Amino acid sequence: MPSLPAVETLSHLPDSDLQNVLDLLFEPSPPLHALSLPVLRSATFPTYETLITAVGSQLAALAASHEPQHVEKLSEILCSHPRLGDKKVDSEQSRTEQAQLQKGGDDEGEKERLAQLNKEYEERFPGLRYVVFVNGRSRPAVMENMRQRIDRGDIQAERQEALQAMCDIAADRASKLQK
């Protein structure tokens, strides 16, 4: 299993190592690298939690903007997370997290319903992907959350929930990946 370097060493690491840290915490995303590398390079963080909060603040600023290029960048970052239930998941962390969602859920009907909900979500919120911190919840509970968010139909609220979920996921990963 990969591990994170000591947080106090980050400002001295090469960009490739900093990109790897971001990838481990948030998912591989060149737009996130471009956004957050300057902060990781110029600031010292006492904990990974404060680093995640700083990145979350950058993402929140994108979400609050009405500039099309900021909205597009945020969408690209959010879409770096794989769809729930996808068979092909690139990052080891997401594979492990999604495996927890799959446990006890080999029902083909549930898999089809999840695929349909993913499709409906992405049609309702163009440019977004449903991101949630599963945190031990069952597949039916997660699908109910997805249904509620689709029915709410509020793209601004969706962006906020997705970035909060990304930060919650990153914090959980940081706790598991620190040396």
C-alpha positions in Angstrom: 0.0 0.0 0.0 1.4 3.5 -0.8 2.1 5.9 1.9 2.3 9.7 2.3 5.6 11.4 3.1 5.9 13.4 6.4 3.7 16.5 5.9 6.5 18.8 7.0 8.7 17.7 4.1 6.3 18.6 1.4 7.6 22.0 0.5 11.0 20.5 -0.2 9.8 17.7 -2.5 9.9 17.7 -6.3 6.7 18.4 -8.1 6.3 14.8 -9.1 6.2 13.8 -5.5 3.7 16.5 -4.7 1.5 15.4 -7.6 1.6 11.9 -6.2 0.5 13.2 -2.8 -2.5 15.0 -4.4 -3.3 11.9 -6.4 -3.3 9.7 -3.3 -5.5 12.0 -1.4 -7.9 13.3 -4.1 -7.5 11.2 -7.3 -5.2 11.8 -10.3 -6.1 15.2 -11.8 -3.9 17.5 -13.9 -6.2 20.5 -13.2 -5.9 19.9 -9.5 -2.1 19.7 -9.8 -2.1 23.0 -11.6 -4.3 24.6 -9.0 -2.7 23.3 -5.9 1.0 22.7 -6.6 1.8 26.4 -6.0 0.2 26.2 -2.6 2.0 23.0 -1.6 5.2 24.5 -2.8 4.9 27.8 -1.0 3.2 26.8 2.3 4.1 24.6 5.2 1.3 22.5 6.7 1.4 21.2 10.2 -0.9 18.3 9.3 -2.5 16.7 6.3 -5.8 17.9 7.6 -4.7 21.6 7.2 -3.4 20.8 3.7 -6.7 19.2 2.7 -8.5 22.3 4.1 -6.3 24.5 2.0 -7.1 22.6 -1.1 -10.8 22.5 -0.2 -10.7 26.3 0.1 -9.2 26.5 -3.4 -12.0 24.2 -4.7 -14.7 26.2 -2.9 -13.4 29.4 -4.6 -13.8 27.7 -8.0 -17.3 26.6 -7.0 -18.3 30.2 -5.9 -17.0 31.6 -9.2 -19.3 32.2 -12.1 -16.4 32.3 -14.6 -16.9 29.5 -17.1 -13.2 28.5 -17.0 -13.4 28.1 -13.2 -16.6 26.0 -13.4 -15.0 23.9 -16.1 -11.8 23.3 -14.0 -13.8 22.3 -11.0 -15.9 19.9 -13.1 -12.7 18.3 -14.4 -11.4 17.9 -10.9 -14.7 16.4 -9.6 -14.8 14.1 -12.5 -11.4 12.6 -11.7 -13.4 10.5 -9.2 -14.7 7.3 -10.7 -18.4 6.6 -11.1 -19.8 4.5 -8.3 -20.0 0.9 -9.4 -17.7 1.3 -12.4 -15.9 -1.9 -13.2 -12.7 -0.1 -14.3 -11.3 2.0 -11.4 -7.8 3.3 -11.8 -6.7 4.4 -8.4 -5.9 1.8 -5.7 -7.7 3.9 -3.0 -10.9 4.2 -5.1 -10.8 0.4 -5.8 -10.6 -0.3 -2.1 -13.3 2.2 -1.2 -15.7 0.9 -3.9 -15.0 -2.7 -2.9 -16.5 -1.8 0.5 -19.6 -0.5 -1.3 -19.9 -3.8 -3.3 -19.7 -6.1 -0.3 -22.9 -8.0 0.0 -24.2 -6.2 -3.0 -23.8 -8.5 -6.0 -27.5 -8.1 -6.9 -27.6 -7.5 -10.6 -30.7 -5.3 -10.2 -28.9 -3.0 -7.8 -25.9 -2.8 -10.2 -28.2 -1.8 -13.0 -30.1 0.7 -10.8 -26.7 2.3 -9.8 -25.7 2.6 -13.4 -29.0 4.2 -14.2 -28.7 6.6 -11.3 -25.2 7.6 -12.5 -26.6 8.3 -15.9 -29.5 10.3 -14.6 -27.2 12.2 -12.2 -24.9 13.2 -15.0 -27.8 14.2 -17.3 -29.2 16.4 -14.5 -25.9 17.9 -13.6 -23.9 18.2 -16.9 -20.1 18.2 -16.2 -20.4 16.7 -12.8 -20.0 13.3 -11.4 -21.7 12.0 -8.2 -19.0 12.1 -5.4 -19.9 10.8 -2.0 -17.9 9.6 1.0 -19.2 6.1 1.3 -17.8 5.6 4.8 -19.3 2.1 5.4 -22.8 3.0 4.1 -24.6 0.3 2.1 -25.2 0.5 -1.6 -28.9 1.1 -1.1 -28.2 3.9 1.4 -25.8 5.5 -1.1 -28.3 5.1 -4.0 -31.0 6.8 -1.8 -28.6 9.7 -1.2 -28.0 9.9 -5.0 -31.7 9.9 -5.7 -32.3 12.7 -3.2 -29.5 14.8 -4.7 -30.9 14.3 -8.2 -34.4 15.2 -7.1 -33.1 18.3 -5.3 -31.8 19.5 -8.7 -29.5 22.2 -7.3 -26.2 22.3 -9.1 -24.6 24.8 -6.7 -25.5 22.5 -3.8 -24.1 19.6 -5.8 -20.8 21.2 -6.3 -20.6 22.0 -2.6 -21.5 18.5 -1.6 -19.1 17.0 -4.1 -16.2 19.1 -2.8 -17.0 18.3 0.8 -17.1 14.6 -0.1 -13.7 14.9 -1.8 -12.2 16.5 1.3 -13.8 13.9 3.6 -12.4 11.1 1.4 -9.0 12.8 1.3 -9.0 13.1 5.1 -9.9 9.4 5.5 -7.2 8.5 3.0 -4.6 10.6 4.8 -5.3 8.9 8.1 -4.7 5.5 6.5 -1.7 6.5 4.3 0.5 8.3 6.7 3.8 6.6 7.6 
